[in-house]
């Protein structure tokens, strides 16, 4: 009996600690709130485009009770610029991939056209600054997977003309010309055509994104590119040992290139304990039920899984991942790469968010925590968006 009481008290204490960590700095200090307002805050990756595509009732302009992104919550969180992901699995290839990519691009452009007082379609760093001056949110696009160009540089040029401002060279499968971190290597990095893709992106002034690529592909890119590159949504492998994250050597190499790693908020990329944990049967049964209900709709499944996973974290059924761990990854990346080479790439609406930072409205908490840890105001402004603006500008000057 005594052992049972002790165990119960330990569980209660653990749950209390998790709640305290998740709610830490819930009231953002005035200095942090002011700095966050003055900064240009940029998020380089979210999957809200898929909600636009799959849910006819989704309204970007209305505050939602699910997911992470809508205009009211972006406003509340001081988010000035957002890259909407153009995404489909790497299993979709050829003409079908091109068609679906164009449909998603059109969906983003139409969302902006329908809300001219709130959104501005941005294709440059100058456009982002103009949106901020006009008190609008800059809407940009990033293409998550080179399979969508159908191994055709002409298709790549069409995407660039329509406003795509970065291309992730692979998703979780190899393309015909580049190896992915999620697949068995087939090309030993980049093929000759893959090198041509990098050169053409440089010429077009479109950022090269190395998130999802294999380590060898990453180093091949650095050997070819004449512009800084980005990791649009990757965290640090030293903290969570996912191949999707960047090793310390990669972080140093990225800094030498002048690029930026945009820290991913995905709980599995933040925490090794969470990444490797197996959900208990009662939790797995709920996840399986959500998967069956959603079928092939990945975003539907993510939206259903999020509350299930977070409830399991709070109850101690899974390792808890709290929002301050985002800043742990920022700290590590700054230590290895320098403060000029780190930013934010949330993966909102496409991953399991940590406790306390479930949506865009809570972004000012990151600013508060950075200040609490001793970062200067200029350095916080770099992390929030200044570093990405620099890379955009340095990439754009190469546009021909």
C-alpha positions in Angstrom: 0.0 0.0 0.0 2.8 2.4 0.9 4.5 1.7 -2.4 1.2 2.4 -4.3 0.8 5.7 -2.5 4.4 6.6 -3.2 3.9 5.8 -6.9 0.7 7.9 -7.0 2.4 10.9 -5.4 5.3 10.6 -7.9 2.8 10.6 -10.8 1.0 13.6 -9.4 4.3 15.4 -9.0 5.4 14.6 -12.5 2.1 15.8 -13.9 2.4 19.0 -11.9 5.9 19.6 -13.2 4.7 19.0 -16.8 1.9 21.5 -16.3 4.3 24.1 -14.9 6.7 23.6 -17.7 4.0 23.8 -20.4 2.6 27.0 -18.9 6.0 28.6 -18.1 6.0 32.3 -19.0 2.3 32.0 -20.1 2.1 35.7 -19.5 4.7 37.1 -21.8 6.7 40.0 -20.1 6.0 43.4 -21.5 9.6 43.8 -22.7 9.3 40.5 -24.7 5.9 41.4 -26.1 7.2 44.8 -27.2 10.3 43.2 -28.9 8.2 40.6 -30.6 6.0 43.3 -32.0 9.0 45.2 -33.3 10.6 42.2 -34.9 9.7 40.7 -38.3 8.6 37.2 -37.3 8.9 34.6 -40.1 7.9 30.9 -40.0 9.3 29.0 -43.0 7.1 25.9 -42.9 3.5 25.0 -42.2 1.1 22.6 -43.8 -2.1 24.7 -43.7 -2.3 24.4 -47.5 -3.4 20.8 -47.0 -6.3 21.9 -44.9 -7.3 24.3 -47.6 -7.3 21.5 -50.1 -9.0 18.8 -48.1 -11.6 20.6 -45.9 -14.2 22.7 -47.7 -15.3 24.2 -44.4 -11.8 25.5 -43.4 -11.7 29.3 -43.2 -8.3 30.8 -42.9 -9.9 34.0 -41.8 -11.8 32.5 -38.9 -10.3 31.6 -35.5 -10.4 27.8 -35.3 -10.6 25.3 -32.5 -8.3 22.9 -34.2 -4.9 23.1 -35.9 -2.4 25.8 -35.5 -2.8 28.4 -38.2 -5.5 31.0 -39.0 -5.3 34.7 -39.5 -6.6 35.6 -36.0 -4.1 33.4 -34.3 -1.3 34.6 -36.5 -2.2 38.2 -35.6 -2.3 37.3 -31.9 1.1 35.7 -32.2 2.7 38.5 -34.1 3.5 36.2 -37.1 4.4 38.5 -40.0 5.3 36.1 -42.7 4.4 32.4 -43.3 5.6 30.0 -46.0 2.7 27.8 -47.0 4.0 24.3 -47.9 3.2 22.9 -51.3 3.3 19.2 -50.4 2.4 15.7 -51.4 4.0 12.4 -50.6 7.0 11.3 -52.6 4.9 8.4 -53.9 3.0 10.9 -56.1 5.2 11.6 -59.1 5.1 12.6 -62.8 2.3 14.6 -64.3 0.0 13.9 -61.4 2.5 15.5 -59.0 2.8 18.6 -61.2 -1.0 18.9 -61.4 -1.5 18.6 -57.7 1.3 21.1 -57.0 -0.2 23.7 -59.3 -3.6 23.2 -57.6 -2.0 23.9 -54.2 -0.2 27.0 -55.6 -3.5 28.2 -56.9 -5.2 27.6 -53.6 -2.7 29.7 -51.7 -2.8 32.5 -54.3 -6.7 32.5 -54.2 -6.6 32.6 -50.4 -4.5 35.8 -50.6 -6.7 37.3 -53.4 -9.8 36.7 -51.3 -8.3 38.6 -48.3 -6.4 41.6 -49.7 -6.8 43.6 -46.4 -5.1 40.9 -44.4 -2.7 39.1 -46.6 -0.1 40.0 -49.2 1.4 37.5 -51.6 5.2 37.9 -51.2 7.9 36.8 -53.5 10.9 38.7 -52.0 12.3 40.0 -48.7 11.2 43.5 -49.9 7.6 42.2 -50.2 7.8 40.9 -46.6 8.9 44.3 -45.4 6.1 45.9 -47.4 3.5 43.6 -45.9 4.8 44.6 -42.4 4.6 48.3 -43.3 1.0 47.8 -44.5 0.1 45.7 -41.4 -0.6 42.6 -43.5 0.7 39.1 -43.2 3.1 38.1 -46.0 2.1 34.8 -47.6 4.9 32.9 -49.3 5.2 29.4 -50.7 7.8 26.7 -50.3 7.8 23.4 -52.2 8.3 20.4 -50.0 9.8 17.8 -52.3 11.7 18.0 -55.6 9.7 15.1 -57.0 7.1 17.7 -57.9 9.3 19.2 -60.7 9.1 15.9 -62.6 12.8 16.1 -63.4 12.1 19.0 -65.6 13.9 22.4 -65.1 11.1 24.1 -67.2 8.5 23.0 -64.6 10.8 24.3 -61.9 10.9 27.7 -63.7 7.1 27.7 -63.8 6.9 27.2 -60.1 9.3 30.0 -59.5 7.3 32.3 -61.7 4.2 31.5 -59.7 5.8 32.5 -56.4 7.6 29.4 -55.0 10.5 30.8 -53.0 12.2 27.6 -51.8 12.4 24.0 -52.9 13.0 21.2 -50.5 15.1 18.9 -52.7 13.6 15.7 -51.4 10.8 14.6 -49.1 11.0 11.3 -47.3 11.7 9.3 -50.5 14.6 9.7 -52.9 13.9 11.5 -56.1 15.4 10.4 -59.4 18.2 12.8 -58.8 18.8 13.2 -55.0 18.9 11.0 -51.9 16.5 11.5 -49.0 17.2 11.1 -45.2 14.2 8.8 -45.1 15.2 6.4 -47.8 18.0 3.9 -48.7 20.6 5.9 -50.7 20.4 5.3 -54.4 22.6 8.1 -55.9 25.3 8.8 -53.3 23.8 12.2 -52.8 23.1 14.4 -55.9 23.2 13.2 -59.5 24.5 15.5 -62.2 20.9 16.5 -62.9 20.5 17.2 -59.2 23.5 19.6 -59.4 21.8 21.3 -62.3 18.7 21.8 -60.1 20.7 23.5 -57.5 22.4 25.8 -60.1 19.0 26.6 -61.6 17.5 27.5 -58.2 20.5 29.8 -57.6 19.9 31.4 -61.0 16.2 31.9 -60.3 16.9 33.4 -56.9 14.9 30.6 -55.2 16.3 29.2 -51.9 17.6 25.7 -51.8 16.2 23.8 -48.9 18.1 20.8 -47.5 15.5 19.6 -44.9 14.7 16.0 -45.6 17.8 15.4 -47.7 20.4 12.7 -46.8 23.7 13.9 -45.3 25.6 13.2 -48.5 23.0 15.2 -50.5 23.5 18.1 -48.0 27.2 18.2 -48.5 26.9 17.9 -52.3 24.6 20.9 -52.3 27.1 23.0 -50.4 29.8 22.0 -53.0 27.6 23.3 -55.8 25.5 26.3 -54.5 26.6 29.9 -54.9 24.0 31.1 -52.5 23.2 30.4 -48.8 20.9 27.5 -48.3 18.2 26.9 -45.6 16.9 23.9 -43.6 13.3 25.0 -43.6 12.2 22.8 -40.8 14.9 20.8 -39.0 16.2 20.6 -35.5 19.4 19.3 -33.8 20.4 15.7 -34.0 22.6 16.0 -30.9 19.3 16.4 -28.9 17.0 14.2 -30.9 18.7 11.6 -33.0 16.4 11.8 -36.0 18.0 11.6 -39.5 15.7 14.6 -40.3 17.6 16.7 -37.8 21.1 18.2 -38.5 24.3 16.9 -37.0 26.8 19.2 -35.3 29.1 19.0 -38.3 26.2 19.9 -40.6 25.3 22.9 -38.5 28.9 24.1 -38.7 29.0 23.6 -42.5 25.7 25.4 -42.9 27.2 28.4 -41.0 30.2 28.4 -43.3 27.8 28.5 -46.3 26.0 31.5 -44.7 22.7 29.6 -44.4 20.1 29.2 -41.7 18.6 26.2 -39.9 14.9 26.9 -39.1 14.1 25.0 -35.9 11.2 22.5 -36.2 8.6 22.4 -33.4 7.7 18.7 -34.0 7.8 16.9 -30.6 9.7 13.9 -32.1 12.4 16.2 -33.5 12.7 18.0 -30.2 12.8 15.1 -27.8 14.7 11.8 -28.2 12.6 10.2 -25.4 9.4 11.1 -27.2 10.8 10.1 -30.6 11.7 6.6 -29.4 8.7 6.0 -27.1 6.0 3.5 -27.9 2.5 4.6 -27.1 0.8 2.3 -24.6 -2.1 0.2 -26.0 -4.8 2.5 -24.8 -3.2 5.5 -26.6 -2.3 3.5 -29.7 -6.0 2.4 -30.0 -7.1 6.0 -30.1 -4.4 6.9 -32.7 -5.5 3.9 -34.8 -9.1 4.9 -34.6 -8.2 8.4 -35.8 -6.2 7.0 -38.7 -9.1 4.8 -39.8 -11.5 7.7 -39.7 -9.2 10.0 -41.7 -8.1 7.4 -44.3 -5.5 8.8 -46.6 -6.0 12.4 -45.4 -2.7 13.1 -43.6 -3.7 16.5 -42.2 -6.9 15.1 -40.8 -4.9 12.4 -39.0 -2.4 15.0 -37.6 -5.1 17.2 -36.3 -6.7 14.2 -34.6 -3.5 12.8 -33.2 -2.3 16.1 -31.7 -4.7 16.3 -28.8 -4.3 12.5 -28.2 -0.5 12.8 -28.0 -0.6 15.9 -25.8 -3.1 14.3 -23.4 -0.8 11.3 -23.2 2.1 13.6 -22.4 0.2 15.4 -19.6 -0.9 12.1 -18.1 2.5 10.6 -18.1 1.6 7.9 -20.6 4.3 9.3 -23.0 7.4 11.4 -22.3 6.3 15.1 -22.0 7.7 17.5 -24.6 7.3 21.2 -23.6 7.7 24.3 -25.6 10.9 25.5 -23.9 12.6 22.5 -25.7 12.3 24.5 -28.9 14.6 27.1 -27.3 17.0 24.3 -26.2 17.4 23.5 -29.9 17.9 27.2 -30.7 20.6 27.3 -28.0 22.4 24.3 -29.4 22.2 25.6 -33.0 23.5 29.0 -31.9 26.4 27.4 -30.0 27.4 25.4 -33.1 26.5 27.6 -36.0 26.2 31.1 -34.5 23.3 33.4 -33.9 23.3 34.5 -37.5 22.3 31.1 -38.7 19.2 30.1 -36.7 15.5 30.7 -37.3 12.0 29.3 -36.9 10.3 26.6 -39.1 7.4 25.4 -37.0 5.8 22.6 -39.1 2.4 23.9 -37.8 -0.5 21.9 -39.1 1.8 19.1 -40.1 3.2 17.6 -36.9 2.6 17.0 -33.2 3.3 20.3 -31.4 4.8 20.4 -27.9 2.9 21.3 -24.8 2.4 25.0 -24.4 3.0 26.0 -28.1 0.1 24.4 -29.9 -0.6 27.2 -32.3 0.8 30.5 -33.8 -0.8 32.6 -31.1 1.8 31.4 -28.6 4.9 32.4 -30.5 5.7 35.4 -28.3 6.6 32.9 -25.6 9.7 32.0 -27.6 10.8 35.7 -27.5 10.2 35.8 -23.8 12.3 32.7 -23.2 15.2 33.9 -25.4 15.4 37.1 -23.4 15.2 35.2 -20.2 18.2 33.1 -21.3 20.2 36.2 -21.9 19.9 36.8 -25.7 20.3 40.4 -26.7 17.3 42.1 -28.4 19.2 42.4 -31.8 20.0 38.6 -31.7 16.4 37.7 -30.8 15.3 39.7 -33.8 17.7 37.8 -36.0 16.3 34.5 -34.9 12.7 35.5 -35.2 13.1 36.5 -38.9 16.2 38.7 -39.6 18.4 35.8 -40.5 15.9 34.4 -43.1 15.5 37.9 -44.6 19.2 38.1 -45.1 19.3 34.7 -46.9 16.4 35.7 -49.1 18.2 38.9 -50.1 21.5 37.2 -50.7 19.7 34.6 -52.9 17.6 37.2 -54.8 20.6 39.2 -55.9 21.7 36.1 -58.0 18.4 36.1 -59.9 18.9 36.3 -63.6 
